[in-house]
Structures are given as structure tokens and as C-alpha cells.
Amino acid sequence: MKSVIKWGLYPNETYDGLLNLCVHGVRDEWANDPNADGTNCVIDDKDPQFFSLYGLRVELEYECLGDFATREEALNAANTVSKAHNIPVTCAMTFRKEDSHETIINS
């Protein structure tokens, strides 16, 4: 069954052990595939379908903390988490579309 993106911070998320926060544009490569089971999200700051907030864990693995319809909503969530948990936002404010890169994130 196709996953539906739920907007906002994921419930029951723990922010312990996060080194930093980062916002990126994202697209779901399987969004138009009715037979896809789940999502196949790719970071795409040039032509995003939505925006995600990521946290870098002490194990040096990024974890998606939430999905947002707009960049502004994702940045607001990043700032809220940053202030509440004293975690720096390291790439949300300065990332330029010209610097886009792709990373596969499956869920």
C-alpha cells in the first residue's frame, strides 16, 4: 500500500544525541507509481516536492525528523527544535539551490 506523507514533526521523536539539524528539499521518486510500496525520497534542493528536517545523530547517521509542505514550515520547525533542545541548525539557512546534491533515503 502506498505511504501517505504526514506533514509536521514525527510524533514521539527523541532529540537526544543529535549533533545538528538540517533542512533540505526532497522529492519522492515513487510518488506517481500506484504500485509502489512506501516512498523513495531523494534530497533535491533544485526542484523539491516538499521539505524535510534532518538530524545528525552521534553515530553520524542522518535521521528524518519531519516533513513539511513548505521551506518556511521546515525552517520554523528546525528553529523550534533548535531552541528547545539546544541543537544548532547548520545548513538550513545558507543552502543554495545551485549547490544541490542527491542522497537516497528510503522509508
C-alpha positions in Angstrom: 0.0 0.0 0.0 1.3 3.5 -0.9 2.5 5.6 2.0 1.0 9.0 2.6 3.2 11.8 3.7 2.1 13.2 7.1 3.1 16.8 7.5 4.9 18.1 10.6 7.4 16.7 13.1 7.1 13.0 13.6 5.4 12.1 16.9 7.4 10.5 19.7 10.7 11.7 18.2 13.6 11.8 20.5 16.2 14.6 20.1 18.8 13.2 22.4 22.1 12.6 20.8 21.6 14.9 17.8 24.6 16.9 16.8 22.9 19.3 14.4 19.8 20.0 12.3 19.5 20.5 8.6 16.6 21.3 6.2 16.6 20.0 2.6 14.2 20.0 -0.3 13.0 16.4 -1.1 11.2 14.6 -3.8 9.6 11.2 -3.7 10.6 9.3 -6.8 7.8 6.8 -6.4 5.1 9.4 -5.9 3.4 8.7 -9.2 3.8 4.9 -9.1 0.5 3.4 -7.9 2.3 0.1 -7.3 5.0 1.5 -5.1 5.1 0.3 -1.5 6.4 3.1 0.7 8.5 6.0 -0.5 11.8 6.5 -2.2 12.8 10.0 -1.1 15.8 11.8 -2.7 17.2 15.1 -1.5 16.6 17.7 -4.3 17.1 21.3 -3.4 16.6 22.4 -7.0 13.1 21.1 -7.6 11.6 19.8 -4.4 8.1 18.4 -3.9 8.4 19.1 -0.1 10.9 19.8 2.6 12.3 17.6 5.4 14.1 18.3 8.6 17.1 16.0 9.3 19.1 15.5 12.5 22.6 14.2 12.5 23.0 11.6 15.3 26.2 11.0 17.3 26.6 7.7 15.3 27.0 10.1 12.2 23.8 8.9 10.6 21.1 11.4 9.4 17.5 10.8 10.5 14.5 12.4 9.1 12.6 14.2 11.9 9.7 15.5 9.9 8.3 16.5 6.5 6.8 19.9 5.6 4.9 21.3 2.6 7.0 24.5 2.5 10.6 25.5 3.2 9.3 28.1 5.7 7.4 25.5 7.8 10.5 23.2 7.8 12.8 26.2 8.9 10.3 27.1 11.6 10.3 23.5 12.9 14.1 23.5 12.8 14.3 26.7 14.8 11.8 25.4 17.3 13.7 22.1 17.9 17.0 24.0 18.0 15.8 26.4 20.7 14.1 23.8 22.8 16.9 21.3 22.7 20.0 23.5 22.2 20.9 21.8 18.8 22.4 24.0 16.1 20.9 24.4 12.7 23.9 24.0 10.4 22.7 24.1 6.8 19.1 25.3 6.6 19.7 29.0 6.3 22.6 29.1 3.9 22.0 26.2 1.4 21.7 27.5 -2.2 19.8 25.7 -5.0 23.0 25.9 -7.1 24.7 23.6 -4.5 22.1 20.8 -4.8 23.2 17.2 -4.3 21.3 14.0 -4.1 21.2 11.4 -1.4 18.8 8.5 -1.4 16.7 8.0 1.7 14.3 5.0 1.6 11.4 4.5 4.0 
